[in-house]
Amino acid sequence: RTLASGLWLDTGSPPSRMSFWMQTAVFGGFQVLGAGYPVGGPQEMALAMVESVEARGGAVYVRCPVEGIVLGTAGVACGVSLSGGRVIRAKRVVSGLGWRKTMELLPEQRR
């Protein structure tokens, strides 16, 4: 049961709702192909994403505590406010916190 629950990330649904075919594809893939890891370790995935974002004119900030998500007039995220008071505006705001923590960063009236 624990193994099937851990694969929820791969299948997109809990084990109770996972079809037989999806289970077969996921479990069969591990048995035939084995698990895969990036050459150089997991950090290589993050470094590749940073390189891709920066190559397209974007910016990646690390160790910058975010105090809140800034919303535009249409209620769409248009930036973030950092703990030092600095506001960074952006066309797109991506959160890696999970929905609960991300919701906590929204203005009170939008939660």
Helices and strands as residue ranges (DSSP letters): H 2-6, H 8-11, G 15-17, H 20-33, H 43-55, E 66-71, E 77-82, E 87-89, H 99-105, G 108-110
